[in-house]
Amino acid sequence: MSHDYDFTSKIYDPLLYPALRGIRGAVTRALASHKHSKILDLCCGTGNQLKILSRAGFTDLHCLDISPGMLKVAGRGRPDYRIYEADARSTGFDDGMFDVVILSFAIHEKEPDTQRAMIGEAHRVLKKDGLLLVVDYLFDKKSFA
């Protein structure tokens, strides 16, 4: 799975960053009261959401992705967040470790079993009263068949 994203990492930001900038800003505004919370961006890709959060003063940021290529891009510029290479279905983090888990633009392209496993893992690593923020596309796959 990570090999597909390693190729994508080279073109992701030039193609998608302009289109997603407004949404990334909306996520940052939605999390304004969580500036000092422990935040995990699950399937962080090139790290754009965390880069924006860091510039906005968020302090305890964690970036996880399965793709070494995506993480290489995420790590450019000495980021103010920790980077982890792991599968979002089984992160290796302790139960209830994070106040906020972000899953953005990672679910729509996965099979239903993988989607459920990712959401389950996000819930597992989230604190009891934590916030799971999911941002993704929603479309009817039958329309594209």
ZANU-663511 format. One record per residue: residue number from 1; x, z, y of N, C-alpha, C, CB in turn; residue in three letters. Coordinates in Angstrom, 3 decimals, m for minus. Glycine has a CB too. Layout:
# residues N
(r NUM; (X; Z; Y); (X; Z; Y); (X; Z; Y); (X; Z; Y); "ALA")
...
# end
This chain:
# residues 145
(r 1; (0.821; 0.000; m1.197); (0.000; 0.000; 0.000); (0.863; 0.000; 1.258); (m0.932; 1.203; 0.000); "MET")
(r 2; (1.951; 0.768; 1.285); (2.748; 0.876; 2.506); (3.423; m0.430; 2.878); (3.789; 1.950; 2.348); "SER")
(r 3; (3.671; m1.313; 1.888); (4.350; m2.570; 2.185); (3.519; m3.454; 3.110); (4.662; m3.316; 0.895); "HIS")
(r 4; (2.202; m3.465; 2.943); (1.335; m4.234; 3.832); (1.480; m3.743; 5.272); (m0.135; m4.133; 3.375); "ASP")
(r 5; (1.530; m2.446; 5.440); (1.626; m1.862; 6.774); (3.017; m2.018; 7.367); (1.251; m0.398; 6.730); "TYR")
(r 6; (4.037; m2.129; 6.516); (5.387; m2.348; 7.034); (5.441; m3.672; 7.792); (6.428; m2.336; 5.885); "ASP")
(r 7; (4.805; m4.717; 7.261); (4.739; m5.996; 7.973); (3.897; m5.844; 9.240); (4.150; m7.105; 7.060); "PHE")
(r 8; (2.744; m5.218; 9.096); (1.825; m5.043; 10.218); (2.469; m4.277; 11.369); (0.571; m4.320; 9.758); "THR")
(r 9; (3.383; m3.360; 11.053); (4.006; m2.537; 12.097); (4.723; m3.372; 13.147); (4.984; m1.562; 11.475); "SER")
(r 10; (5.171; m4.552; 12.762); (5.909; m5.418; 13.689); (4.995; m6.087; 14.723); (6.661; m6.486; 12.908); "LYS")
(r 11; (3.727; m6.246; 14.372); (2.803; m6.968; 15.257); (1.658; m6.099; 15.791); (2.225; m8.151; 14.522); "ILE")
(r 12; (1.526; m4.892; 15.269); (0.376; m4.043; 15.583); (0.238; m3.766; 17.081); (0.489; m2.733; 14.835); "TYR")
(r 13; (1.282; m3.222; 17.684); (1.179; m2.848; 19.099); (0.958; m4.033; 20.028); (2.421; m2.122; 19.521); "ASP")
(r 14; (1.721; m5.118; 19.891); (1.473; m6.250; 20.800); (0.058; m6.819; 20.687); (2.474; m7.353; 20.526); "PRO")
(r 15; (m0.506; m6.805; 19.479); (m1.842; m7.379; 19.292); (m2.967; m6.410; 19.642); (m2.003; m7.834; 17.867); "LEU")
(r 16; (m2.843; m5.163; 19.216); (m3.982; m4.254; 19.300); (m3.919; m3.206; 20.407); (m4.129; m3.567; 18.020); "LEU")
(r 17; (m2.735; m2.859; 20.870); (m2.656; m1.787; 21.867); (m3.521; m2.066; 23.098); (m1.212; m1.588; 22.295); "TYR")
(r 18; (m3.469; m3.266; 23.670); (m4.317; m3.506; 24.857); (m5.809; m3.302; 24.578); (m4.094; m4.922; 25.371); "PRO")
(r 19; (m6.261; m3.713; 23.399); (m7.681; m3.588; 23.069); (m8.083; m2.140; 22.803); (m8.012; m4.444; 21.857); "ALA")
(r 20; (m7.149; m1.330; 22.332); (m7.469; 0.043; 21.946); (m7.133; 1.077; 23.016); (m6.743; 0.387; 20.686); "LEU")
(r 21; (m6.493; 0.673; 24.087); (m6.050; 1.607; 25.124); (m7.206; 2.459; 25.653); (m5.400; 0.843; 26.276); "ARG")
(r 22; (m8.342; 1.851; 25.934); (m9.489; 2.598; 26.453); (m10.011; 3.623; 25.462); (m10.600; 1.648; 26.825); "GLY")
(r 23; (m10.038; 3.254; 24.196); (m10.500; 4.185; 23.163); (m9.513; 5.338; 23.020); (m10.682; 3.458; 21.808); "ILE")
(r 24; (m8.221; 5.028; 23.053); (m7.196; 6.079; 22.972); (m7.353; 7.057; 24.145); (m5.764; 5.453; 22.973); "ARG")
(r 25; (m7.674; 6.533; 25.315); (m7.913; 7.395; 26.472); (m9.139; 8.271; 26.284); (m8.071; 6.559; 27.724); "GLY")
(r 26; (m10.191; 7.705; 25.695); (m11.411; 8.477; 25.436); (m11.143; 9.610; 24.446); (m12.523; 7.558; 24.897); "ALA")
(r 27; (m10.331; 9.346; 23.433); (m9.960; 10.394; 22.473); (m9.202; 11.506; 23.195); (m9.098; 9.809; 21.315); "VAL")
(r 28; (m8.285; 11.132; 24.047); (m7.506; 12.120; 24.803); (m8.424; 12.985; 25.667); (m6.450; 11.416; 25.686); "THR")
(r 29; (m9.377; 12.374; 26.332); (m10.328; 13.138; 27.155); (m11.206; 14.037; 26.282); (m11.213; 12.182; 27.986); "ARG")
(r 30; (m11.620; 13.542; 25.122); (m12.462; 14.337; 24.221); (m11.729; 15.575; 23.701); (m12.929; 13.479; 23.043); "ALA")
(r 31; (m10.414; 15.495; 23.633); (m9.612; 16.609; 23.119); (m9.017; 17.481; 24.224); (m8.498; 16.076; 22.250); "LEU")
(r 32; (m9.458; 17.308; 25.452); (m8.861; 18.002; 26.603); (m8.784; 19.516; 26.420); (m9.652; 17.692; 27.851); "ALA")
(r 33; (m9.737; 20.105; 25.755); (m9.730; 21.564; 25.569); (m8.835; 21.998; 24.407); (m11.150; 22.066; 25.331); "SER")
(r 34; (m8.144; 21.067; 23.788); (m7.293; 21.361; 22.623); (m5.810; 21.123; 22.904); (m7.725; 20.509; 21.436); "HIS")
(r 35; (m5.392; 21.204; 24.154); (m4.005; 20.871; 24.519); (m2.962; 21.695; 23.781); (m3.813; 21.056; 25.993); "LYS")
(r 36; (m3.303; 22.916; 23.394); (m2.331; 23.770; 22.712); (m2.711; 23.996; 21.248); (m2.214; 25.113; 23.433); "HIS")
(r 37; (m3.624; 23.195; 20.734); (m4.014; 23.261; 19.329); (m3.024; 22.479; 18.476); (m5.443; 22.718; 19.132); "SER")
(r 38; (m2.977; 22.824; 17.210); (m2.141; 22.104; 16.249); (m2.935; 20.880; 15.791); (m1.730; 23.024; 15.020); "LYS")
(r 39; (m2.447; 19.676; 16.153); (m3.183; 18.429; 15.942); (m2.429; 17.526; 14.979); (m3.420; 17.703; 17.279); "ILE")
(r 40; (m3.145; 17.035; 13.969); (m2.604; 16.056; 13.023); (m3.291; 14.719; 13.240); (m2.785; 16.533; 11.555); "LEU")
(r 41; (m2.503; 13.676; 13.441); (m3.025; 12.307; 13.445); (m2.758; 11.753; 12.053); (m2.355; 11.407; 14.581); "ASP")
(r 42; (m3.795; 11.729; 11.226); (m3.717; 11.281; 9.840); (m3.828; 9.758; 9.831); (m4.840; 11.939; 8.960); "LEU")
(r 43; (m2.883; 9.089; 9.205); (m2.776; 7.623; 9.270); (m2.453; 7.227; 10.713); (m4.108; 6.925; 8.777); "CYS")
(r 44; (m1.402; 7.800; 11.244); (m1.066; 7.655; 12.667); (m0.565; 6.274; 13.045); (m0.031; 8.661; 13.043); "CYS")
(r 45; (m0.190; 5.452; 12.065); (0.309; 4.122; 12.391); (1.536; 4.192; 13.271); (m0.767; 3.305; 13.071); "GLY")
(r 46; (1.518; 3.468; 14.372); (2.674; 3.409; 15.270); (2.730; 4.590; 16.245); (2.650; 2.110; 16.051); "THR")
(r 47; (1.826; 5.537; 16.090); (1.881; 6.763; 16.879); (1.318; 6.678; 18.280); (3.255; 7.201; 16.969); "GLY")
(r 48; (0.609; 5.621; 18.598); (0.129; 5.458; 19.977); (m0.757; 6.594; 20.462); (m0.624; 4.173; 20.096); "ASN")
(r 49; (m1.659; 7.075; 19.595); (m2.539; 8.157; 20.046); (m1.731; 9.398; 20.395); (m3.581; 8.490; 18.968); "GLN")
(r 50; (m0.745; 9.727; 19.574); (0.051; 10.926; 19.849); (0.960; 10.745; 21.054); (0.883; 11.293; 18.635); "LEU")
(r 51; (1.433; 9.535; 21.281); (2.244; 9.283; 22.478); (1.414; 9.550; 23.734); (2.782; 7.823; 22.483); "LYS")
(r 52; (0.170; 9.107; 23.715); (m0.728; 9.331; 24.856); (m1.044; 10.824; 24.999); (m2.042; 8.517; 24.687); "ILE")
(r 53; (m1.327; 11.490; 23.876); (m1.603; 12.930; 23.926); (m0.395; 13.698; 24.458); (m1.989; 13.453; 22.531); "LEU")
(r 54; (0.781; 13.323; 24.013); (2.004; 13.989; 24.469); (2.180; 13.841; 25.981); (3.230; 13.418; 23.736); "SER")
(r 55; (1.981; 12.624; 26.487); (2.094; 12.391; 27.938); (1.050; 13.181; 28.722); (1.948; 10.895; 28.249); "ARG")
(r 56; (m0.082; 13.491; 28.064); (m1.156; 14.242; 28.724); (m0.960; 15.758; 28.612); (m2.505; 13.855; 28.126); "ALA")
(r 57; (0.153; 16.190; 28.030); (0.457; 17.613; 27.988); (0.116; 18.340; 26.702); (m0.235; 18.265; 29.071); "GLY")
(r 58; (m0.298; 17.622; 25.668); (m0.558; 18.251; 24.373); (0.784; 18.639; 23.754); (m1.366; 17.293; 23.422); "PHE")
(r 59; (0.825; 19.796; 23.079); (2.127; 20.363; 22.728); (2.444; 20.491; 21.244); (2.230; 21.679; 23.324); "THR")
(r 60; (1.470; 20.507; 20.354); (1.733; 20.749; 18.927); (1.169; 19.590; 18.116); (1.108; 22.107; 18.457); "ASP")
(r 61; (1.914; 18.487; 18.099); (1.425; 17.223; 17.551); (2.173; 16.842; 16.276); (1.559; 16.109; 18.588); "LEU")
(r 62; (1.414; 16.293; 15.311); (1.960; 15.921; 14.009); (1.413; 14.551; 13.618); (1.612; 16.989; 12.927); "HIS")
(r 63; (2.302; 13.695; 13.137); (2.010; 12.283; 12.863); (2.292; 12.001; 11.389); (2.861; 11.337; 13.785); "CYS")
(r 64; (1.280; 11.588; 10.621); (1.465; 11.283; 9.204); (1.007; 9.866; 8.910); (0.702; 12.286; 8.324); "LEU")
(r 65; (1.829; 9.140; 8.161); (1.470; 7.798; 7.716); (2.216; 7.506; 6.418); (1.801; 6.728; 8.811); "ASP")
(r 66; (1.695; 6.579; 5.640); (2.322; 6.194; 4.378); (3.388; 5.120; 4.572); (1.267; 5.702; 3.404); "ILE")
(r 67; (3.373; 4.447; 5.706); (4.233; 3.290; 5.936); (5.517; 3.647; 6.680); (3.478; 2.239; 6.709); "SER")
(r 68; (6.668; 3.452; 6.039); (7.931; 3.674; 6.754); (8.056; 2.778; 7.989); (9.113; 3.428; 5.817); "PRO")
(r 69; (7.540; 1.555; 7.910); (7.605; 0.642; 9.052); (6.811; 1.151; 10.241); (7.100; m0.725; 8.655); "GLY")
(r 70; (5.599; 1.620; 9.992); (4.779; 2.188; 11.066); (5.458; 3.425; 11.653); (3.367; 2.548; 10.544); "MET")
(r 71; (6.002; 4.270; 10.788); (6.646; 5.497; 11.261); (7.928; 5.214; 12.030); (6.946; 6.410; 10.091); "LEU")
(r 72; (8.602; 4.137; 11.679); (9.798; 3.750; 12.440); (9.416; 3.451; 13.890); (10.489; 2.511; 11.793); "LYS")
(r 73; (8.314; 2.714; 14.064); (7.819; 2.424; 15.417); (7.351; 3.722; 16.084); (6.655; 1.381; 15.371); "VAL")
(r 74; (6.640; 4.563; 15.334); (6.138; 5.830; 15.889); (7.274; 6.728; 16.367); (5.301; 6.573; 14.845); "ALA")
(r 75; (8.426; 6.620; 15.729); (9.546; 7.477; 16.071); (10.425; 6.986; 17.206); (10.371; 7.663; 14.894); "GLY")
(r 76; (10.152; 5.810; 17.723); (10.963; 5.278; 18.833); (10.767; 6.103; 20.101); (10.604; 3.805; 19.106); "ARG")
(r 77; (11.835; 6.238; 20.846); (11.749; 6.907; 22.145); (11.735; 8.423; 22.074); (10.533; 6.454; 22.851); "GLY")
(r 78; (12.283; 8.997; 21.021); (12.361; 10.450; 20.870); (11.016; 11.113; 21.144); (13.423; 11.023; 21.807); "ARG")
(r 79; (10.050; 10.910; 20.280); (8.702; 11.435; 20.511); (8.656; 12.965; 20.474); (7.744; 10.872; 19.476); "PRO")
(r 80; (7.643; 13.500; 21.134); (7.417; 14.945; 21.168); (6.447; 15.371; 20.074); (6.884; 15.372; 22.539); "ASP")
(r 81; (6.588; 14.803; 18.890); (5.743; 15.184; 17.764); (6.539; 15.062; 16.473); (4.466; 14.309; 17.705); "TYR")
(r 82; (6.080; 15.783; 15.462); (6.722; 15.751; 14.145); (6.150; 14.596; 13.346); (6.524; 17.094; 13.387); "ARG")
(r 83; (6.997; 13.951; 12.562); (6.614; 12.771; 11.793); (6.754; 13.070; 10.304); (7.479; 11.543; 12.192); "ILE")
(r 84; (5.722; 12.680; 9.531); (5.702; 12.889; 8.089); (5.335; 11.577; 7.396); (4.702; 14.018; 7.705); "TYR")
(r 85; (6.064; 11.240; 6.353); (5.719; 10.082; 5.526); (5.035; 10.590; 4.265); (6.988; 9.226; 5.175); "GLU")
(r 86; (3.745; 10.300; 4.144); (2.969; 10.749; 2.990); (1.668; 9.958; 2.916); (2.680; 12.273; 3.072); "ALA")
(r 87; (1.004; 10.086; 1.785); (m0.285; 9.455; 1.542); (m1.381; 10.335; 2.140); (m0.521; 9.224; 0.017); "ASP")
(r 88; (m2.284; 9.759; 2.888); (m3.362; 10.514; 3.539); (m4.327; 11.135; 2.536); (m4.130; 9.610; 4.484); "ALA")
(r 89; (m4.298; 10.681; 1.297); (m5.164; 11.256; 0.266); (m4.586; 12.539; m0.317); (m5.394; 10.248; m0.845); "ARG")
(r 90; (m3.291; 12.761; m0.101); (m2.604; 13.933; m0.643); (m1.388; 14.216; 0.235); (m2.183; 13.710; m2.142); "SER")
(r 91; (m1.595; 14.942; 1.312); (m0.564; 15.091; 2.342); (0.542; 16.073; 1.990); (m1.197; 15.520; 3.611); "THR")
(r 92; (0.230; 17.052; 1.168); (1.194; 18.101; 0.875); (1.143; 19.256; 1.865); (2.571; 17.525; 0.853); "GLY")
(r 93; (0.303; 19.171; 2.881); (0.147; 20.266; 3.837); (m0.650; 21.402; 3.201); (m0.549; 19.771; 5.130); "PHE")
(r 94; (m0.478; 22.601; 3.732); (m1.242; 23.760; 3.276); (m2.702; 23.636; 3.705); (m0.630; 25.064; 3.826); "ASP")
(r 95; (m3.582; 24.309; 2.978); (m4.994; 24.379; 3.357); (m5.123; 24.991; 4.752); (m5.805; 25.208; 2.321); "ASP")
(r 96; (m6.033; 24.470; 5.544); (m6.353; 25.053; 6.842); (m5.195; 25.118; 7.821); (m6.877; 26.407; 6.645); "GLY")
(r 97; (m4.333; 24.140; 7.793); (m3.116; 24.166; 8.610); (m3.325; 23.675; 10.047); (m2.057; 23.327; 7.951); "MET")
(r 98; (m4.347; 22.844; 10.283); (m4.506; 22.190; 11.583); (m5.816; 22.576; 12.258); (m4.438; 20.679; 11.420); "PHE")
(r 99; (m5.760; 22.661; 13.590); (m6.960; 22.916; 14.392); (m7.779; 21.643; 14.574); (m6.576; 23.494; 15.761); "ASP")
(r 100; (m7.078; 20.516; 14.659); (m7.710; 19.208; 14.881); (m7.046; 18.193; 13.957); (m7.593; 18.759; 16.387); "VAL")
(r 101; (m7.869; 17.364; 13.322); (m7.363; 16.213; 12.568); (m8.029; 14.970; 13.139); (m7.644; 16.354; 11.018); "VAL")
(r 102; (m7.200; 13.997; 13.496); (m7.678; 12.713; 14.012); (m7.495; 11.667; 12.917); (m6.915; 12.299; 15.324); "ILE")
(r 103; (m8.529; 10.907; 12.664); (m8.473; 9.750; 11.765); (m8.980; 8.569; 12.574); (m9.332; 9.972; 10.437); "LEU")
(r 104; (m8.075; 7.741; 13.063); (m8.532; 6.638; 13.910); (m8.104; 5.289; 13.350); (m7.997; 6.804; 15.328); "SER")
(r 105; (m9.078; 4.423; 13.227); (m8.884; 3.041; 12.786); (m8.156; 2.960; 11.448); (m8.111; 2.264; 13.836); "PHE")
(r 106; (m8.508; 3.859; 10.535); (m7.854; 3.897; 9.232); (m8.838; 3.808; 8.078); (m7.042; 5.154; 9.103); "ALA")
(r 107; (m10.099; 4.050; 8.325); (m11.068; 4.146; 7.234); (m11.725; 2.805; 6.901); (m12.133; 5.156; 7.588); "ILE")
(r 108; (m11.987; 1.989; 7.894); (m12.783; 0.772; 7.702); (m12.198; m0.190; 6.675); (m12.930; 0.059; 9.010); "HIS")
(r 109; (m10.902; m0.196; 6.505); (m10.256; m1.166; 5.623); (m10.033; m0.648; 4.203); (m8.940; m1.578; 6.210); "GLU")
(r 110; (m10.431; 0.585; 3.932); (m10.193; 1.209; 2.632); (m11.423; 1.097; 1.738); (m9.803; 2.680; 2.810); "LYS")
(r 111; (m11.167; 1.186; 0.439); (m12.248; 1.231; m0.548); (m12.970; 2.580; m0.433); (m11.692; 1.014; m2.001); "GLU")
(r 112; (m14.247; 2.639; m0.836); (m15.015; 3.883; m0.700); (m14.354; 5.109; m1.339); (m16.370; 3.693; m1.306); "PRO")
(r 113; (m13.750; 4.965; m2.518); (m13.088; 6.113; m3.150); (m11.927; 6.616; m2.299); (m12.585; 5.737; m4.552); "ASP")
(r 114; (m11.179; 5.699; m1.718); (m10.057; 6.071; m0.854); (m10.570; 6.716; 0.427); (m9.188; 4.838; m0.523); "THR")
(r 115; (m11.647; 6.177; 0.986); (m12.244; 6.769; 2.186); (m12.638; 8.223; 1.931); (m13.473; 5.955; 2.636); "GLN")
(r 116; (m13.320; 8.455; 0.805); (m13.750; 9.818; 0.470); (m12.549; 10.745; 0.286); (m14.610; 9.810; m0.807); "ARG")
(r 117; (m11.514; 10.245; m0.373); (m10.320; 11.063; m0.602); (m9.631; 11.413; 0.719); (m9.338; 10.328; m1.531); "ALA")
(r 118; (m9.570; 10.463; 1.636); (m8.944; 10.715; 2.939); (m9.737; 11.746; 3.743); (m8.824; 9.405; 3.738); "MET")
(r 119; (m11.052; 11.596; 3.772); (m11.902; 12.555; 4.488); (m11.793; 13.931; 3.831); (m13.385; 12.077; 4.506); "ILE")
(r 120; (m11.772; 13.956; 2.502); (m11.627; 15.223; 1.785); (m10.315; 15.916; 2.113); (m11.722; 14.992; 0.291); "GLY")
(r 121; (m9.235; 15.154; 2.165); (m7.930; 15.726; 2.493); (m7.903; 16.205; 3.943); (m6.810; 14.695; 2.251); "GLU")
(r 122; (m8.498; 15.439; 4.839); (m8.579; 15.867; 6.241); (m9.323; 17.199; 6.338); (m9.288; 14.785; 7.108); "ALA")
(r 123; (m10.417; 17.308; 5.624); (m11.201; 18.548; 5.624); (m10.393; 19.703; 5.035); (m12.509; 18.358; 4.831); "HIS")
(r 124; (m9.637; 19.449; 3.981); (m8.844; 20.496; 3.324); (m7.778; 21.079; 4.254); (m8.180; 19.938; 2.066); "ARG")
(r 125; (m7.094; 20.224; 5.009); (m5.999; 20.707; 5.867); (m6.497; 21.229; 7.218); (m4.988; 19.588; 6.096); "VAL")
(r 126; (m7.785; 21.082; 7.469); (m8.398; 21.528; 8.721); (m8.777; 23.007; 8.630); (m9.645; 20.674; 9.052); "LEU")
(r 127; (m8.540; 23.750; 9.700); (m8.962; 25.147; 9.752); (m10.479; 25.229; 9.658); (m8.461; 25.828; 11.047); "LYS")
(r 128; (m10.986; 26.395; 9.275); (m12.418; 26.585; 9.032); (m13.289; 26.101; 10.189); (m12.702; 28.044; 8.769); "LYS")
(r 129; (m12.938; 26.424; 11.394); (m13.729; 26.009; 12.555); (m13.059; 24.872; 13.314); (m13.955; 27.191; 13.489); "ASP")
(r 130; (m12.254; 24.084; 12.592); (m11.508; 22.999; 13.219); (m12.372; 21.791; 13.546); (m10.383; 22.577; 12.327); "GLY")
(r 131; (m11.741; 20.830; 14.186); (m12.413; 19.606; 14.622); (m11.831; 18.408; 13.885); (m12.280; 19.416; 16.152); "LEU")
(r 132; (m12.683; 17.658; 13.202); (m12.295; 16.384; 12.596); (m12.857; 15.285; 13.483); (m12.817; 16.252; 11.106); "LEU")
(r 133; (m11.976; 14.500; 14.070); (m12.375; 13.421; 14.975); (m12.092; 12.091; 14.292); (m11.623; 13.517; 16.346); "LEU")
(r 134; (m13.150; 11.358; 13.966); (m13.025; 10.061; 13.301); (m13.438; 8.978; 14.290); (m13.897; 9.998; 11.998); "VAL")
(r 135; (m12.543; 8.020; 14.494); (m12.804; 6.881; 15.372); (m12.521; 5.635; 14.552); (m11.923; 6.929; 16.692); "VAL")
(r 136; (m13.515; 4.777; 14.397); (m13.299; 3.590; 13.577); (m14.364; 2.543; 13.866); (m13.302; 3.954; 12.086); "ASP")
(r 137; (m14.149; 1.391; 13.288); (m15.107; 0.298; 13.385); (m16.231; 0.547; 12.400); (m14.430; m1.070; 13.117); "TYR")
(r 138; (m17.398; 0.035; 12.715); (m18.523; 0.100; 11.802); (m19.153; m1.282; 11.765); (m19.559; 1.195; 12.233); "LEU")
(r 139; (m19.121; m1.884; 10.598); (m19.770; m3.178; 10.455); (m20.281; m3.324; 9.037); (m18.805; m4.328; 10.811); "PHE")
(r 140; (m21.222; m4.202; 8.878); (m21.838; m4.456; 7.586); (m20.982; m5.464; 6.828); (m23.297; m4.972; 7.750); "ASP")
(r 141; (m20.324; m5.020; 5.759); (m19.443; m5.907; 4.995); (m20.203; m7.091; 4.399); (m18.752; m5.125; 3.882); "LYS")
(r 142; (m21.491; m6.920; 4.137); (m22.279; m8.011; 3.571); (m22.371; m9.192; 4.537); (m23.680; m7.519; 3.212); "LYS")
(r 143; (m22.296; m8.904; 5.820); (m22.373; m9.964; 6.822); (m21.166; m10.885; 6.782); (m22.506; m9.366; 8.200); "SER")
(r 144; (m20.062; m10.384; 6.227); (m18.824; m11.154; 6.212); (m18.531; m11.759; 4.846); (m17.672; m10.282; 6.638); "PHE")
(r 145; (m19.430; m11.586; 3.901); (m19.202; m12.099; 2.533); (m19.460; m13.585; 2.444); (m20.091; m11.368; 1.530); "ALA")
# end
